Structures are given as structure tokens and as C-alpha cells.
Amino acid sequence: MDKIGNLQDMIVKKPYQKRKDNIQYRKFFLKERDMEKETPEFSYMVDINRISANGTVLNLSADKSQCEALAKRFGLISVLELQAHIALSRINKKRVRVNGSFDAKVVQECGITLKPFEQRVQDKFAVVFSSEEETSVRKNEIDLDMDDEDDIEFFQGDKIDVGELVSEYFSLALDPFPHAPEAVFQSEIDDKNEKNAFSVLEKLKFK
């Protein structure tokens, strides 16, 4: 496959398609990069002791300054809006499940035309937070309340920053090779021109 073909594959395929790859990406890249940051750009702390027996539902929306900070953090031209729906429920005294979804509108630079374009970013996630030691948390040891798609995270104290959780999954949902829907590779344009040229020759041939 030529270089153009490889680049086209990179544009339509994310480097972290599987959930386990997402986890590794967040732990080893996002976490390390943000270690020096004292306060996350889009922070919303939840006290797990205040989660009701029937669960707690939150609807979050990033304000203008938070959108600007997130855009800077993730290398975007701008974040026009970011809204999230979060549902928290207690599994037991030491574990909390967080189910979330978000809807965002961002402006990115097209990797083909180098022009800015708007794009919607939507995704959902499921995370189980545990206060137990990592060595005691294994898929085959966790209660049946765990789903295969659940990620496992650990928290200290009694609070979980669901805003930062949304930010991390938002970053994972961003297209790493953004391109506007109408953008076309030069090679595709050349192919069309070549076909048109052959078409003209065929017409001349039979005159």
C-alpha cells in the first residue's frame, strides 16, 4: 500500500479503538501530562457519601472559560460547547459506578486543507470506582454488578471528580486525524482528472 493509502487508513481508524487501549492511553499519557496541573479545567467533585440509594443524576455544562481551557489543553481551535449527563450509583460501600455520556461541538484544523471546521463529538462511558487496593480488584473477583465494558478506577478519600472524568473521555473521542467532510486527498483529485482525460480520448478515438 502506498503512503497515501496508509494516511487514509490512519484518518478513518483511531489508534486506540478498544476500551482497554483507551484505559492505557489515559493512564500513561493524559495522567502524566496533567500531573503538574492543580485544578482540572472542567472539575465537578462528587461526595460518594451523598449518593442516594436510588442513585444520583447530574447534568453538567462547561462555561465559556472552561471551554477555552479545554481547547488549550487538547490542542483544539475552540470548544464551542460541552454538555454531559452523569448517573452515579452505589455498588457497595467501597464501589461506585459512573455511567456518563457527553455531547460537544468543537472547531479543529482540517489535516488536508488546514482550514478550521466544526465537528460534533459524542460518546458514552461506564466506570467503576473502587477504594480497594488494585491487587484485590480483578475481573473474576468483582461482583456480577460489573459489566464487561466497565473501566476500573481508584479513588482516595470520599470524592470523585466526574468533570475531569468527562474531560478525559472527551479527549479520547476526538478525531486524532481531523478532516472536514468535504476535504479530498490530492490523489483522489488526480484520479478523477485521469479518468476524465481517458474519457475524452475515448470519444476522440471513435470520431
C-alpha positions in Angstrom: 0.0 0.0 0.0 1.3 3.5 -0.9 1.8 6.3 1.6 -1.5 8.0 0.6 -3.3 4.7 1.3 -1.6 4.4 4.7 -2.6 8.0 5.6 -6.2 7.4 4.5 -6.3 4.3 6.8 -4.9 6.5 9.7 -7.7 9.0 9.2 -10.5 6.6 9.4 -9.1 4.4 12.1 -8.2 5.6 15.6 -5.0 4.4 17.3 -7.0 3.3 20.3 -10.1 1.6 19.1 -10.6 -0.8 22.0 -11.6 0.1 25.5 -8.5 -1.4 27.1 -6.4 0.7 24.8 -8.3 3.8 25.9 -7.6 3.0 29.6 -3.9 2.7 28.9 -3.9 5.9 26.9 -5.5 7.8 29.7 -3.2 6.3 32.4 0.1 6.7 30.7 -0.3 9.9 28.6 -3.1 12.1 29.9 -2.4 11.4 33.6 1.3 12.0 33.3 0.9 15.2 31.3 -1.6 16.6 33.8 0.4 15.8 36.9 1.5 19.4 37.4 -2.0 20.8 37.0 -3.5 21.7 40.3 -7.1 22.2 39.3 -8.7 20.5 36.2 -10.2 22.7 33.6 -13.7 21.2 34.0 -13.9 20.0 37.5 -17.0 18.8 39.4 -16.4 16.9 42.6 -19.0 14.5 43.9 -19.0 13.2 47.5 -19.8 9.5 47.3 -21.4 9.6 50.8 -24.1 11.8 49.3 -25.1 9.4 46.5 -28.7 8.4 47.3 -29.9 4.8 47.5 -31.6 5.3 44.2 -28.6 6.9 42.6 -27.7 10.5 41.7 -28.1 12.1 38.3 -26.2 15.2 37.2 -26.4 17.3 34.1 -23.1 19.3 33.5 -22.3 22.1 31.1 -18.9 23.7 30.6 -19.0 27.5 30.7 -17.0 29.8 28.3 -13.8 29.9 30.4 -13.9 26.1 30.9 -14.4 25.5 27.1 -11.4 27.8 26.4 -9.2 26.0 28.9 -10.2 22.6 27.5 -9.4 23.7 23.9 -6.0 24.8 25.0 -5.4 21.5 26.9 -6.3 19.3 24.0 -4.9 21.4 21.1 -8.2 22.5 19.6 -9.0 25.7 17.9 -12.0 26.0 20.2 -14.6 24.1 22.2 -17.9 25.7 21.4 -19.9 23.6 23.9 -19.7 20.6 26.1 -22.6 19.0 27.9 -22.6 15.8 29.9 -25.2 13.5 31.6 -23.8 11.6 34.6 -25.5 8.9 36.6 -23.8 7.6 39.8 -24.9 4.6 41.8 -23.5 2.6 44.7 -22.5 -1.0 44.1 -21.4 -1.4 47.7 -19.7 0.6 50.4 -16.4 0.6 48.5 -17.5 0.8 44.9 -19.4 3.3 42.8 -20.5 3.0 39.2 -20.4 6.1 37.0 -22.3 6.0 33.7 -21.9 9.0 31.5 -22.5 10.5 28.1 -21.4 13.8 26.6 -22.2 15.9 23.5 -19.7 18.6 22.4 -19.1 20.9 19.5 -15.5 21.7 18.6 -13.5 23.5 16.0 -10.5 21.7 14.6 -8.0 22.3 11.9 -8.5 20.0 8.9 -5.4 17.9 8.3 -5.9 18.1 4.5 -7.0 21.7 3.8 -5.5 23.2 7.0 -8.8 25.1 7.4 -10.9 25.2 10.6 -14.1 23.2 10.6 -16.8 22.4 13.2 -17.4 18.9 14.3 -19.7 17.2 16.9 -18.0 14.9 19.4 -20.3 12.4 21.2 -19.6 9.3 23.3 -20.6 7.4 26.4 -18.7 5.6 29.1 -19.0 3.4 32.2 -16.5 3.4 35.0 -16.5 1.6 38.4 -14.6 3.5 41.1 -13.2 1.4 43.9 -11.4 2.4 47.1 -9.8 -1.1 47.4 -6.2 -1.9 46.5 -5.5 -2.7 42.9 -4.3 -6.1 43.7 -7.7 -7.1 45.1 -9.6 -5.9 42.0 -9.7 -8.4 39.2 -12.5 -9.1 36.7 -13.0 -12.6 38.0 -13.1 -11.3 41.6 -15.6 -8.4 41.2 -19.3 -9.0 41.8 -21.7 -9.6 39.0 -22.6 -5.9 39.1 -19.6 -5.3 36.9 -20.1 -5.2 33.1 -17.5 -6.2 30.5 -17.4 -2.6 29.2 -16.8 -1.1 32.7 -13.4 0.6 33.2 -11.9 0.3 36.7 -10.6 3.4 38.5 -9.5 4.0 42.1 -10.2 7.0 44.3 -8.7 8.3 47.5 -10.9 9.9 50.2 -14.6 10.2 49.6 -14.8 12.3 46.4 -14.8 11.6 42.6 -14.1 14.3 40.0 -16.7 13.5 37.4 -15.9 16.7 35.5 -12.4 15.6 34.9 -13.6 12.1 34.0 -15.8 13.6 31.3 -12.8 15.7 30.0 -10.6 12.6 29.7 -13.2 10.6 27.8 -13.9 13.7 25.7 -10.2 13.8 24.7 -10.4 10.1 23.7 -13.4 10.7 21.5 -11.6 13.5 19.5 -10.5 12.5 16.0 -6.7 12.3 16.1 -6.5 13.0 12.4 -9.3 15.5 11.8 -10.5 16.2 8.3 -13.5 18.2 7.0 -16.3 16.0 5.4 -15.8 17.7 2.0 -12.0 17.5 2.1 -10.5 15.4 -0.6 -7.0 13.9 -1.0 -5.0 15.3 -3.9 -4.5 11.7 -5.2 -8.3 11.4 -5.4 -8.5 14.6 -7.5 -5.7 13.3 -9.7 -7.6 10.0 -10.3 -10.7 11.9 -11.3 -8.7 14.1 -13.7 -7.1 11.0 -15.2 -10.5 9.3 -15.7 -11.8 12.4 -17.4 -8.7 12.5 -19.7 -9.3 8.9 -20.7 -12.9 9.6 -21.3 -12.0 12.5 -23.7 -9.5 10.2 -25.6 -12.2 7.5 -26.0 -14.6 10.0 -27.5 -11.9 11.3 -29.9 -11.0 7.7 -30.8 -14.4 6.8 -32.2 -15.0 10.1 -34.1 
